[in-house]
């Protein structure tokens, strides 16, 4: 029985890491689409979001099946609980990547072409996502704590974007729609940072057995 359980857990670990790689790829492509003006790529990200949704359901169903069949305890139970939550966070990150692509698509034909440079904010969120997944693979609690600390930088950059765009709205009233659309991209990036922080906190829970998300 124990051998079967460990094989199932290893299978789940591979599946959640594969999902993580898919989500990271979607996020990177959404940002690349904005940087390069690639409308076709942005549309592809929107159209393929259902693939992430389907895989997220599959991972959750597998976790629930293991819980029912093997009734794991201790570390194995914590792992499955953490994976179920991480699975949901990854799906939400993919949703926000799709939203970013949609915002870009909406503004594509706007003649004013108001732009805001999201490079630093996107790079920080992407780095956090990569590190949180690495922390899960390596069960590296120190790396998970670093991801948690990095989230404040994303929040600061979102606030800077808000302040900048508030001034632009006052100066360019004819561009309000475009500016708001661009601001929403900064909100989506912030939410990606939040969900990535959630993943890091679940890794901490997995390793230390302590829930820290409200501390």
C-alpha positions in Angstrom: 0.0 0.0 0.0 2.8 2.4 0.9 4.6 1.8 -2.3 1.4 2.4 -4.3 0.8 5.7 -2.5 4.4 6.9 -3.1 4.1 6.2 -6.8 0.8 8.1 -7.0 2.4 11.0 -5.2 5.3 11.1 -7.6 2.9 11.1 -10.4 1.0 14.0 -8.9 4.3 15.9 -8.4 5.1 15.5 -12.1 1.7 16.6 -13.1 1.7 19.8 -11.0 5.2 20.7 -12.2 4.1 20.2 -15.8 1.1 22.4 -15.2 3.4 25.0 -13.7 5.6 24.9 -16.8 2.5 25.4 -19.0 1.4 28.4 -16.9 4.8 30.0 -16.8 5.0 29.6 -20.6 1.6 31.3 -21.1 2.6 34.2 -18.8 5.9 34.8 -20.6 4.2 34.7 -24.0 1.5 37.2 -22.9 4.2 39.7 -21.9 6.2 38.9 -25.1 3.0 39.6 -27.2 2.8 43.0 -25.7 6.5 43.8 -26.1 6.5 42.8 -29.8 3.0 43.8 -30.8 2.1 40.2 -31.7 -1.7 40.1 -31.9 -1.7 36.5 -33.2 0.2 35.3 -30.2 -2.1 37.2 -27.8 -5.1 35.6 -29.4 -3.6 32.1 -29.2 -3.1 32.6 -25.4 -6.8 33.5 -25.1 -7.9 30.6 -27.2 -5.8 28.0 -25.4 -6.7 28.9 -21.8 -9.2 26.0 -21.7 -6.2 23.6 -21.8 -5.1 24.9 -18.5 -8.6 24.7 -17.0 -8.9 21.0 -18.1 -5.5 20.0 -16.7 -6.3 21.8 -13.4 -9.4 19.7 -13.0 -7.5 16.5 -13.8 -4.9 17.3 -11.1 -7.5 18.0 -8.5 -9.5 14.8 -9.3 -6.3 12.8 -9.0 -5.5 14.3 -5.6 -9.0 13.6 -4.4 -8.8 10.0 -5.6 -5.6 9.5 -3.7 -7.1 11.0 -0.5 -10.1 8.6 -0.8 -8.1 5.5 -1.7 -5.1 5.8 0.6 -6.1 8.1 3.4 -2.6 9.5 3.7 -1.3 11.2 6.8 1.5 13.5 7.9 3.8 14.7 5.1 1.9 12.9 2.4 -1.4 14.5 3.5 0.2 18.0 3.6 1.6 17.5 0.1 -1.7 16.7 -1.4 -3.4 19.6 0.4 -0.7 21.9 -0.8 -0.9 20.6 -4.4 -4.7 21.2 -4.5 -4.2 24.8 -3.5 -1.2 25.3 -5.7 -3.1 23.8 -8.6 -5.9 26.4 -8.1 -3.3 29.3 -7.9 -1.7 28.1 -11.2 -5.0 28.1 -12.9 -5.7 31.6 -11.7 -2.3 32.8 -12.9 -3.1 31.4 -16.4 -6.4 33.3 -16.3 -4.6 36.5 -15.6 -2.1 35.8 -18.4 -5.1 35.4 -20.7 -6.6 38.6 -19.3 -3.4 40.5 -20.1 -3.5 39.2 -23.7 -7.2 40.3 -23.9 -6.3 43.8 -22.6 -3.6 44.1 -25.2 -6.0 42.8 -27.9 -8.6 45.4 -26.9 -6.1 48.3 -27.2 -4.4 47.0 -30.4 -6.4 49.2 -32.7 -6.5 52.3 -30.5 -5.1 55.1 -32.5 -3.6 56.8 -29.4 -1.5 53.9 -28.6 -0.9 54.9 -25.0 1.9 52.6 -23.6 3.3 51.8 -20.2 6.5 49.8 -19.7 5.7 46.7 -17.7 9.1 45.1 -18.2 10.3 45.3 -14.6 7.0 44.4 -13.1 6.5 41.4 -15.4 10.1 40.2 -15.0 9.7 40.3 -11.2 6.4 38.4 -11.3 7.9 35.8 -13.7 10.9 35.4 -11.5 8.7 34.8 -8.5 6.7 32.2 -10.3 9.9 30.4 -11.4 11.3 30.5 -7.9 8.1 29.3 -6.3 8.0 26.2 -8.6 11.7 25.6 -8.0 11.1 25.8 -4.2 8.4 23.1 -4.6 10.6 20.8 -6.7 13.5 21.2 -4.2 11.4 21.6 -1.1 13.5 24.7 -0.5 11.9 26.7 2.3 14.4 29.5 2.1 13.6 30.1 -1.5 9.9 30.1 -0.7 10.4 32.8 1.9 12.4 34.9 -0.6 9.4 34.7 -3.0 7.1 35.9 -0.3 9.4 38.9 0.4 9.6 39.8 -3.3 5.9 40.4 -3.6 6.2 43.8 -2.0 8.2 45.0 -5.0 5.4 44.0 -7.4 3.0 45.9 -5.2 5.2 49.0 -5.2 5.4 48.9 -9.0 1.6 48.5 -9.3 1.2 51.6 -7.1 3.8 53.5 -9.3 1.8 52.5 -12.4 -1.4 53.8 -10.7 0.2 57.2 -9.8 1.6 57.6 -13.3 -1.6 56.7 -15.1 -3.7 59.0 -12.8 -1.6 61.9 -14.0 -1.9 60.8 -17.6 -5.7 60.7 -17.3 -5.7 64.3 -16.2 -3.3 65.3 -19.1 -4.9 63.2 -21.8 -8.7 63.0 -21.2 -9.2 61.7 -24.8 -7.1 58.6 -23.9 -9.0 57.5 -20.7 -10.2 54.2 -22.2 -6.7 53.2 -23.3 -5.1 54.3 -20.0 -7.6 52.3 -17.9 -7.0 49.3 -20.1 -3.2 49.6 -19.5 -3.8 50.1 -15.8 -5.7 46.8 -15.6 -2.7 45.0 -17.0 -0.8 46.2 -13.9 -3.5 44.9 -11.7 -3.3 41.5 -13.5 0.4 41.4 -12.9 -0.1 42.2 -9.2 -2.6 39.4 -8.9 -0.1 37.0 -10.5 2.4 38.1 -7.9 -0.2 37.4 -5.2 -1.0 33.9 -6.4 2.7 33.2 -6.8 3.1 34.2 -3.2 0.3 31.8 -2.3 2.3 29.0 -3.9 5.4 29.9 -1.9 3.4 29.9 1.3 2.0 26.5 0.4 5.5 25.2 0.0 6.4 26.6 3.4 3.3 24.8 4.8 4.4 21.6 3.1 7.9 21.7 4.6 7.3 23.3 8.0 3.6 22.3 8.6 2.8 25.9 9.5 0.1 28.1 7.8 1.6 31.5 7.4 -0.6 33.2 4.8 -2.2 35.7 7.2 1.0 36.5 9.2 
